[in-house]
Amino acid sequence: MLVEDHEVRSSLAAIRSALTGQGRFAFETRNPLARPWERWTPDNAVEATDTSGAVVRMEHEVETPVEGDTVSFTTTFTTFP
């Protein structure tokens, strides 16, 4: 979990040192006011098909109740041939 500034800085430094010259690092940020974790339910799982035709399902389970400004969750990936 990256909460404190020093954690973010040290993580980004480690990522940079691991990248090759053509390497890329992608990440996302979220607007906490939108409360997206309220929609992270099994009913809203995401499925994608890879190039081999296998289906990958991504499902979140949020630890409730959410207290303070940290949301804890588990993501499960399931592959179907």
N, C-alpha and C positions, 0 to 999 in steps of 0.2 A: 504494500500500500504506500503510495506517495502522498504524504500529507504535509510534511514540513518542507520548507524551501531547501534545506541542505540535502534532503532525500531526493528531491527533483534534480538538483544540480549534480549530485554524485551519480545518479542514474543516467542522466543525459551524457555525462562525461564517459561513463562506461560504454554506453551505446555507441558514441562517436568513435571510441577507440576500437570497437569491434567491426565497424563498417569498413568495407573496402572503398577504393576510390569511386566506384560506380554504385556503391550501396545506397539504399534508401531506408528511411525509418518513417513509418506512418503511425499516427495516433489520433485519437479523437478527444474532444472535451465536451462536456455537457453543461447545460444551463440548469442549475439546481432548482430554480424557480419553476421550471416546467415539470418537475417531479416525475421524470420518465420511468423510474423504478416501479411506479404504480401500475404500469402497463407490462412489466416484465413478468408475465404469468405463462404457464404452460399453454394456455389458449392462444397466446401470441408468439409462439415459437417461430423461429425463422428456418426455412429450408432452402438449400441451394443444391444444384447438381454440378458435379465436377466434370472434367473433360472425358472421364471414363464412363460417365453415366451413373456413378454412385451418388446417392442422395445423402447429404449431411444435414442433420437437424441440430440446431442450437437452441437450448432451452435454459432460461434463468430461473433460479429460486432465490427470492429475497428473504433474508432473515428479518423477521418482524418481531416486535414493532421496531420501526426505524426511529432511533433516538439521536438527537443532536444533528451534526452535519456530516456524518459518515454513514453510508449505506453499505452493508455487507451482503454479498450475494455469491452464489455458486453457479457456474455455467457448465452445463453438460453437453458434450458433443456426441451424437450418435450417428453412425454411418449405416446406410442401407444399400445393399448391392442392387 
